[in-house]
Amino acid sequence: MQYPFHISGMANMEVGQSVNIGRNAMIMTTRAKFIIKGHFISGPGLTVVTGDHMASVGKFIDDVNDKDKDLYDVDHVYDQDVIIEEDVWCGANVTILKGVKIGRGSIIAAGAVVTKSIPPYSIAGGVPARVIKTRWTKQQILDHERVLYNEAERLSDEQIERFNV
């Protein structure tokens, strides 16, 4: 990580090999995990938030605390892991919110706000982020997978067909 940065809940981070997070990152993982599988780069200003504030009838918003979440958030709606698979690139000032999984080989455009999971080998952007196109052709993805992953880890033809835009 490039300084300066801010991390709340560093104990909830799992970081693989070859990860480069640009300067001015803000990562808040106080009740859910932020997992980066590896071979990840981001531009400056990456923001990751694994939770939401809970509103509670009869309490001011600033009076709701983690004990309230423990009592009332049994389905873990307010705090959910963020997972970034291998070989992902996020541009400058990307925001990734709770419950998102970014599929391997994906690119997230600068300024995107990612509120839903992104399939592997996608290019996504916007507010909220949406898939714009597939990064490569099916054959290029298969070739890339063959070079970088052992057979057991590779995506199958059927998996690639499912997310090919």
Buried (B, 14 or more C-beta within 10 A) or exposed (E): BEEEBEBEBEEBBEBBEEBEBBEBBBBBBEBBBBBBBBBBBBBBBBBBBBBBEBEBEEEEEEEBEBEBBEEEBEEBBBBBBBBBBBBBBBBBBBBBBBBBBBBBBBBBBEBBBBBEBBBBBBBBBEEEBBBBEBBBEEEEBBEBBEEBBEEEEBBEEEBBEEBBE
